Structure formats: C-alpha cells, structure tokens
Amino acid sequence: MKKIKRKNRKIKYNEENYINKNYVVNGKAVIPVELENIDDLFMKHDYKKFELSDDVCKYIEEIAYMIPMNMDIIIEIHSPKVNEEEKNKMIKAIKNNYGMDIDDADYDISKINKKSLIYGLIGMIILVINLLTEKYIGAVISNFICVVWWVAIWEMVELQTIDKSDLKWKRLNYQQLYDSEITFVFDK
C-alpha cells in the first residue's frame, strides 16, 4: 500500500513575505500603533508623560526585529486628534526612549570590551607563566594552570563573539527605530 503524500506537509514560513505583505508600503516598513487614548503611549503612572509604555515598546520592537536593517521604518500612530505640542511631546518621548536604549547598548558593549581585554590579558599572562615554569612544577599543577589560562581565553572569545554580536544587533535595531519617521493618523 502506497503512502499518500499530504500537500501541506512541507509548508515553509517566509518571514520576508510576511513583512512585505503586512508592513511594507512604498518600500518603507510601516508599524501601526493604535492608541485609544494619548495616555496609552506612556507609562501608566508617569504624570509628566516622558516614558513610553512597556507594551507599546515591546510591540514596536517585535515588529522592527523582523524588518531588514536596510529598510526605513515609519511609526504610524493612530490616535484621537492631538495638537502640535502633544505631537512633538510624543515624538520626543519615542526618540528619547530609543536614544536611551542606544546609550545603554553602547555602555554594555564598552563593558564587554573591557572584560574581554582583562580576560585576554590574564589568560596570556598565565599562559606565559605556565610555559616558563612547566619544567619546574609538577604535572598536576601545570595541568591546572593550563586549564585556568584556557578558560580565561575562552571567556574572552565568548564575550567578543556571542555577547557582543547580540548587543550590536540590538543596538542596530534601536538605531533603526530612533531614525524612524513618526506620523500621525487621526481616525478616531
């Protein structure tokens, strides 16, 4: 008896098609943000309206993560009508939020660079000590020292390749959002 092949067995999800179909308009990615009330853009207890809501940030960042780095982004805010001063306040809050995220990422990258430099120096110093004293100390101590310098060098490489590259991608996403155009649609 022959096995019947199912048509839908090899369905592949294509993220690029999904983005193009749902978010790309005239070559730019449009992230629509619907606000029932202007206050929905900001943190609930922020009476001065400086900090963006965690929900709004998470939503924007999840969509921006899928958008290619070479594509411009438009954050399209659908809200009740606002005056020019409120528009500027909302734009400033969005720019400040992603500007602070960029600064945080830059700070974390500099910390990783310093840590990896320290691990690399420690690893190299211990390696040189191990090579110079290998004849004079026992095999057990020599093997222990070998493990110590190897771990230090490994930690340096891990920090530079894995941790730093993840932060660089996040920073690029934040930069893309910081540089985005912010438009308003008053459809309520």
Backbone as CSV, one residue per row, in Angstrom:
resi,resn,N_x,N_y,N_z,CA_x,CA_y,CA_z,C_x,C_y,C_z
1,MET,0.829,-1.167,0.000,0.000,0.000,0.000,0.886,1.247,0.000
2,LYS,0.608,2.155,-0.919,1.381,3.389,-1.030,0.933,4.387,0.021
3,LYS,1.919,5.138,0.488,1.587,6.205,1.426,1.103,7.410,0.637
4,ILE,0.072,8.024,1.137,-0.472,9.215,0.491,0.305,10.425,0.995
5,LYS,0.835,11.214,0.057,1.561,12.428,0.433,0.558,13.546,0.662
6,ARG,0.776,14.250,1.708,-0.080,15.386,2.003,0.505,16.637,1.365
7,LYS,-0.369,17.452,0.818,0.081,18.670,0.157,0.711,19.657,1.133
8,ASN,0.171,19.720,2.306,0.602,20.739,3.261,1.756,20.295,4.148
9,ARG,2.369,19.211,3.836,3.400,18.665,4.695,4.654,19.547,4.762
10,LYS,4.991,20.211,3.676,6.230,20.978,3.638,5.965,22.473,3.520
11,ILE,5.081,22.966,4.334,4.818,24.397,4.342,5.980,25.074,5.056
12,LYS,6.518,26.096,4.406,7.622,26.838,4.996,7.175,28.268,5.235
13,TYR,7.472,28.762,6.404,7.154,30.132,6.756,8.233,31.032,6.162
14,ASN,7.812,32.076,5.474,8.752,33.012,4.881,8.541,34.370,5.537
15,GLU,9.467,34.736,6.404,9.352,35.982,7.164,9.357,37.199,6.246
16,GLU,10.164,37.159,5.191,10.238,38.290,4.265,8.892,38.535,3.583
17,ASN,8.233,37.469,3.146,6.911,37.628,2.539,5.896,38.168,3.541
18,TYR,5.976,37.699,4.780,5.074,38.165,5.824,5.252,39.667,6.051
19,ILE,6.495,40.104,6.160,6.780,41.535,6.364,6.308,42.338,5.172
20,ASN,6.640,41.887,3.967,6.239,42.623,2.762,4.726,42.724,2.641
21,LYS,4.036,41.667,2.970,2.584,41.641,2.839,1.890,42.515,3.884
22,ASN,2.391,42.506,5.119,1.681,43.160,6.209,2.202,44.531,6.617
23,TYR,3.464,44.830,6.338,4.020,46.064,6.879,4.670,46.993,5.855
24,VAL,5.031,46.520,4.679,5.756,47.353,3.723,4.783,48.100,2.818
25,VAL,4.964,49.424,2.768,4.167,50.293,1.912,5.145,51.229,1.190
26,ASN,5.151,51.168,-0.128,6.037,52.018,-0.940,7.503,51.909,-0.532
27,GLY,7.967,50.710,-0.258,9.368,50.485,0.060,9.778,50.812,1.481
28,LYS,8.834,51.214,2.311,9.133,51.516,3.714,8.261,50.645,4.609
29,ALA,8.823,50.254,5.726,8.072,49.448,6.688,7.254,50.376,7.575
30,VAL,5.955,50.117,7.646,5.060,50.937,8.452,4.613,50.099,9.652
31,ILE,4.908,50.615,10.840,4.480,49.956,12.073,3.311,50.764,12.624
32,PRO,2.094,50.241,12.510,0.945,50.988,13.031,0.793,50.787,14.541
33,VAL,0.588,51.881,15.239,0.381,51.832,16.683,-0.968,52.481,16.959
34,GLU,-1.907,51.689,17.441,-3.241,52.219,17.709,-3.357,52.609,19.173
35,LEU,-3.788,53.848,19.392,-3.971,54.365,20.747,-5.420,54.785,20.932
36,GLU,-6.076,54.204,21.908,-7.443,54.621,22.239,-7.421,56.014,22.850
37,ASN,-6.358,56.250,23.595,-6.185,57.497,24.314,-4.709,57.863,24.204
38,ILE,-4.374,59.110,24.194,-2.979,59.540,24.087,-2.156,58.979,25.238
39,ASP,-2.766,58.862,26.412,-2.051,58.369,27.582,-1.617,56.912,27.440
40,ASP,-2.201,56.163,26.504,-1.810,54.771,26.289,-0.378,54.645,25.790
41,LEU,0.164,55.708,25.210,1.542,55.683,24.708,2.546,55.718,25.859
42,PHE,2.140,56.258,26.989,3.070,56.482,28.096,2.834,55.504,29.241
43,MET,3.821,55.423,30.130,3.688,54.605,31.330,2.486,55.094,32.134
44,LYS,1.831,54.170,32.781,0.582,54.470,33.479,0.747,55.538,34.560
45,HIS,1.824,55.462,35.325,1.993,56.372,36.461,2.933,57.534,36.169
46,ASP,3.292,57.726,34.912,4.192,58.813,34.523,3.366,60.060,34.234
47,TYR,3.203,60.893,35.249,2.318,62.050,35.072,2.919,63.117,34.153
48,LYS,4.233,63.127,33.986,4.853,64.105,33.089,4.886,63.615,31.637
49,LYS,4.550,62.366,31.416,4.481,61.765,30.076,5.840,61.804,29.363
50,PHE,6.859,61.210,30.022,8.190,61.120,29.434,8.523,59.707,28.965
51,GLU,8.033,58.701,29.693,8.420,57.314,29.441,7.367,56.577,28.622
52,LEU,7.816,55.860,27.579,6.904,55.071,26.769,6.417,53.850,27.539
53,SER,5.213,53.445,27.251,4.624,52.251,27.847,5.419,51.018,27.429
54,ASP,5.579,50.090,28.352,6.288,48.844,28.051,5.596,48.064,26.940
55,ASP,4.269,48.058,26.946,3.514,47.336,25.915,3.771,47.909,24.530
56,VAL,3.762,49.230,24.423,3.998,49.882,23.126,5.423,49.604,22.652
57,CYS,6.396,49.740,23.550,7.800,49.478,23.192,7.991,48.041,22.727
58,LYS,7.438,47.109,23.474,7.583,45.694,23.135,6.962,45.402,21.767
59,TYR,5.791,45.949,21.516,5.108,45.760,20.238,5.954,46.310,19.077
60,ILE,6.432,47.539,19.220,7.229,48.159,18.158,8.522,47.374,17.920
61,GLU,9.194,46.978,18.993,10.463,46.264,18.873,10.290,44.875,18.264
62,GLU,9.190,44.187,18.572,8.953,42.861,17.996,8.779,42.939,16.481
63,ILE,8.097,43.962,16.018,7.916,44.108,14.577,9.214,44.579,13.934
64,ALA,9.885,45.539,14.553,11.131,46.077,13.997,12.207,45.004,13.905
65,TYR,12.173,44.029,14.794,13.152,42.940,14.784,13.114,42.164,13.464
66,MET,11.919,42.043,12.878,11.765,41.280,11.637,12.090,42.100,10.388
67,ILE,12.130,43.413,10.518,12.333,44.291,9.370,13.819,44.352,9.035
68,PRO,14.171,44.199,7.756,15.592,44.263,7.371,16.220,45.605,7.755
69,MET,17.500,45.581,8.072,18.206,46.778,8.530,18.270,47.872,7.467
70,ASN,18.221,47.487,6.209,18.353,48.489,5.143,17.016,49.154,4.789
71,MET,15.953,48.817,5.494,14.640,49.371,5.190,14.283,50.467,6.195
72,ASP,13.780,51.579,5.684,13.332,52.664,6.550,12.038,52.275,7.244
73,ILE,11.852,52.800,8.443,10.661,52.495,9.235,9.860,53.770,9.448
74,ILE,8.550,53.616,9.360,7.628,54.686,9.719,6.778,54.159,10.865
75,ILE,6.798,54.865,11.988,5.926,54.522,13.102,4.675,55.378,12.919
76,GLU,3.579,54.714,12.616,2.325,55.397,12.296,1.393,55.302,13.508
77,ILE,1.170,56.435,14.140,0.359,56.461,15.358,-1.079,56.824,15.004
78,HIS,-1.988,55.890,15.257,-3.419,56.111,15.054,-4.007,56.517,16.402
79,SER,-4.517,57.719,16.473,-4.990,58.216,17.757,-6.079,59.256,17.554
80,PRO,-6.700,59.653,18.658,-7.592,60.809,18.565,-6.759,62.042,18.209
81,LYS,-7.418,63.059,17.701,-6.721,64.265,17.261,-5.945,64.904,18.415
82,VAL,-4.705,65.293,18.113,-3.857,65.967,19.089,-3.316,67.257,18.479
83,ASN,-2.954,68.186,19.331,-2.396,69.433,18.820,-0.897,69.267,18.548
84,GLU,-0.289,70.297,18.000,1.117,70.237,17.602,2.041,70.019,18.804
85,GLU,1.712,70.614,19.930,2.540,70.447,21.130,2.530,69.000,21.616
86,GLU,1.358,68.365,21.622,1.258,66.962,22.038,1.975,66.043,21.056
87,LYS,1.876,66.361,19.755,2.603,65.582,18.741,4.098,65.614,19.018
88,ASN,4.602,66.818,19.237,6.037,66.966,19.495,6.459,66.240,20.763
89,LYS,5.612,66.260,21.777,5.904,65.558,23.027,5.960,64.046,22.793
90,MET,5.031,63.538,21.979,5.003,62.107,21.682,6.237,61.703,20.862
91,ILE,6.580,62.510,19.880,7.766,62.225,19.056,9.019,62.246,19.925
92,LYS,9.121,63.250,20.776,10.283,63.377,21.654,10.391,62.173,22.588
93,ALA,9.265,61.710,23.109,9.275,60.553,24.012,9.764,59.299,23.286
94,ILE,9.312,59.104,22.050,9.742,57.928,21.277,11.236,58.020,20.977
95,LYS,11.693,59.173,20.521,13.116,59.362,20.208,13.973,59.196,21.472
96,ASN,13.530,59.783,22.591,14.290,59.657,23.837,14.385,58.202,24.288
97,ASN,13.288,57.466,24.158,13.272,56.068,24.576,14.332,55.265,23.820
98,TYR,14.344,55.381,22.490,15.303,54.596,21.710,16.706,55.183,21.771
99,GLY,16.825,56.485,22.034,18.140,57.078,22.261,18.781,56.529,23.528
100,MET,17.965,56.383,24.589,18.474,55.810,25.837,18.847,54.339,25.648
101,ASP,18.055,53.610,24.852,18.385,52.210,24.578,19.710,52.099,23.825
102,ILE,19.964,53.021,22.900,21.231,53.044,22.170,22.383,53.302,23.141
103,ASP,22.205,54.285,24.019,23.244,54.582,25.014,23.509,53.387,25.925
104,ASP,22.444,52.712,26.348,22.611,51.523,27.198,23.383,50.432,26.468
105,ALA,23.047,50.210,25.201,23.746,49.193,24.415,25.218,49.570,24.236
106,ASP,25.500,50.845,23.966,26.891,51.294,23.831,27.665,51.071,25.130
107,TYR,27.032,51.369,26.255,27.667,51.165,27.558,27.959,49.679,27.786
108,ASP,26.978,48.836,27.481,27.175,47.389,27.660,28.273,46.855,26.746
109,ILE,28.352,47.367,25.530,29.410,46.944,24.599,30.776,47.358,25.142
110,SER,30.882,48.561,25.681,32.174,49.002,26.239,32.560,48.157,27.451
111,LYS,31.574,47.762,28.281,31.865,46.879,29.414,32.361,45.519,28.930
112,ILE,31.746,44.999,27.875,32.177,43.713,27.318,33.597,43.824,26.788
113,ASN,33.915,44.926,26.117,35.274,45.110,25.601,36.293,45.126,26.730
114,LYS,35.977,45.820,27.825,36.902,45.889,28.962,37.069,44.514,29.602
115,LYS,35.943,43.811,29.814,36.009,42.483,30.424,36.825,41.518,29.565
116,SER,36.582,41.550,28.256,37.303,40.617,27.392,38.791,40.957,27.336
117,LEU,39.139,42.237,27.412,40.551,42.627,27.463,41.201,42.085,28.725
118,ILE,40.508,42.216,29.848,41.053,41.702,31.118,41.218,40.190,31.059
119,TYR,40.183,39.488,30.577,40.301,38.025,30.460,41.436,37.637,29.523
120,GLY,41.566,38.348,28.412,42.639,38.039,27.465,44.011,38.253,28.074
121,LEU,44.201,39.365,28.797,45.495,39.633,29.432,45.811,38.595,30.506
122,ILE,44.818,38.294,31.330,45.029,37.280,32.376,45.381,35.937,31.748
123,GLY,44.644,35.552,30.709,44.908,34.284,30.031,46.304,34.237,29.434
124,MET,46.737,35.316,28.801,48.063,35.352,28.187,49.172,35.329,29.238
125,ILE,48.990,36.077,30.322,49.992,36.097,31.392,50.135,34.712,32.012
126,ILE,49.002,34.076,32.302,49.055,32.740,32.901,49.646,31.731,31.914
127,LEU,49.362,31.892,30.621,49.951,31.014,29.602,51.468,31.145,29.593
128,VAL,51.968,32.381,29.618,53.422,32.598,29.621,54.039,32.017,30.889
129,ILE,53.389,32.252,32.036,53.892,31.681,33.293,53.915,30.166,33.209
130,ASN,52.872,29.588,32.649,52.798,28.131,32.518,53.925,27.608,31.629
131,LEU,54.195,28.281,30.522,55.249,27.822,29.616,56.640,27.957,30.244
132,LEU,56.846,29.032,31.006,58.158,29.256,31.618,58.430,28.351,32.815
133,THR,57.399,27.982,33.541,57.595,27.192,34.763,57.200,25.730,34.614
134,GLU,56.893,25.316,33.412,56.401,23.946,33.194,57.416,22.884,33.640
135,LYS,58.700,23.161,33.475,59.738,22.193,33.839,59.891,22.059,35.356
136,TYR,59.599,23.148,36.063,59.915,23.208,37.482,58.772,22.819,38.414
137,ILE,57.559,22.785,37.889,56.425,22.431,38.750,55.885,21.077,38.316
138,GLY,55.103,20.483,39.142,54.576,19.159,38.844,53.534,19.168,37.735
139,ALA,53.255,17.998,37.216,52.306,17.849,36.108,50.891,18.256,36.525
140,VAL,50.501,17.973,37.735,49.151,18.306,38.201,48.964,19.816,38.245
141,ILE,49.936,20.513,38.818,49.845,21.974,38.900,49.915,22.580,37.502
142,SER,50.763,22.044,36.658,50.883,22.531,35.290,49.575,22.352,34.525
143,ASN,48.943,21.213,34.702,47.648,20.978,34.047,46.571,21.920,34.578
144,PHE,46.590,22.178,35.878,45.632,23.114,36.469,45.826,24.522,35.898
145,ILE,47.062,24.962,35.824,47.359,26.285,35.265,46.942,26.345,33.796
146,CYS,47.139,25.261,33.078,46.734,25.187,31.661,45.220,25.373,31.526
147,VAL,44.475,24.753,32.413,43.016,24.891,32.385,42.611,26.333,32.690
148,VAL,43.291,26.968,33.639,42.953,28.336,34.026,43.159,29.293,32.861
149,TRP,44.335,29.233,32.183,44.535,30.160,31.063,43.604,29.839,29.905
150,TRP,43.297,28.561,29.696,42.394,28.195,28.600,40.990,28.757,28.856
151,VAL,40.503,28.670,30.104,39.181,29.195,30.452,39.144,30.712,30.266
152,ALA,40.207,31.399,30.681,40.258,32.858,30.534,40.217,33.256,29.055
153,ILE,40.981,32.589,28.234,40.982,32.894,26.794,39.616,32.563,26.192
154,TRP,39.043,31.448,26.606,37.726,31.058,26.088,36.665,32.099,26.455
155,GLU,36.708,32.583,27.680,35.745,33.593,28.125,35.883,34.867,27.297
156,MET,37.118,35.253,26.985,37.354,36.427,26.149,36.720,36.240,24.762
157,VAL,36.955,35.093,24.173,36.415,34.815,22.837,34.889,34.779,22.871
158,GLU,34.311,34.174,23.896,32.856,34.110,24.010,32.250,35.502,24.153
159,LEU,32.862,36.340,24.970,32.359,37.702,25.138,32.395,38.474,23.818
160,GLN,33.476,38.330,23.073,33.628,39.084,21.834,32.745,38.553,20.704
161,THR,32.548,37.262,20.643,31.796,36.704,19.511,30.297,36.606,19.764
162,ILE,29.906,36.116,20.914,28.485,35.867,21.155,27.800,37.069,21.807
163,ASP,28.277,37.455,22.970,27.613,38.518,23.731,27.652,39.851,22.995
164,LYS,28.808,40.201,22.463,28.942,41.495,21.797,28.144,41.548,20.503
165,SER,28.109,40.451,19.747,27.355,40.474,18.488,25.854,40.596,18.741
166,ASP,25.338,39.959,19.799,23.922,40.113,20.146,23.597,41.566,20.484
167,LEU,24.472,42.183,21.267,24.253,43.583,21.634,24.347,44.502,20.427
168,LYS,25.241,44.195,19.504,25.370,45.037,18.308,24.095,44.983,17.467
169,TRP,23.482,43.800,17.353,22.231,43.698,16.595,21.118,44.467,17.275
170,LYS,21.039,44.362,18.605,20.020,45.125,19.339,20.234,46.619,19.137
171,ARG,21.493,47.035,19.193,21.800,48.451,19.018,21.389,48.924,17.625
172,LEU,21.634,48.098,16.614,21.224,48.456,15.252,19.705,48.594,15.149
173,ASN,18.975,47.698,15.817,17.506,47.812,15.827,17.058,49.104,16.502
174,TYR,17.676,49.424,17.632,17.332,50.665,18.323,17.659,51.882,17.458
175,GLN,18.795,51.820,16.755,19.169,52.936,15.881,18.164,53.093,14.747
176,GLN,17.718,51.969,14.201,16.725,51.987,13.130,15.417,52.615,13.633
177,LEU,15.018,52.293,14.852,13.802,52.872,15.427,13.999,54.342,15.783
178,TYR,15.182,54.692,16.251,15.461,56.093,16.576,15.393,56.963,15.312
179,ASP,15.886,56.429,14.208,15.906,57.176,12.944,14.577,57.120,12.205
180,SER,13.618,56.391,12.736,12.344,56.214,12.030,11.566,57.522,11.946
181,GLU,10.712,57.567,10.937,9.807,58.699,10.773,8.560,58.401,11.594
182,ILE,8.038,59.402,12.262,6.834,59.215,13.074,5.712,60.051,12.475
183,THR,4.640,59.360,12.090,3.496,60.058,11.504,2.259,59.815,12.359
184,PHE,1.280,60.670,12.161,0.039,60.580,12.921,-1.137,60.441,11.976
185,VAL,-2.064,59.553,12.337,-3.304,59.378,11.590,-4.423,59.575,12.602
186,PHE,-5.229,60.571,12.355,-6.328,60.867,13.276,-7.601,60.261,12.721
187,ASP,-7.847,59.012,13.062,-9.010,58.311,12.539,-10.030,57.997,13.613
188,LYS,-9.967,58.688,14.728,-10.929,58.419,15.806,-11.676,59.673,16.140
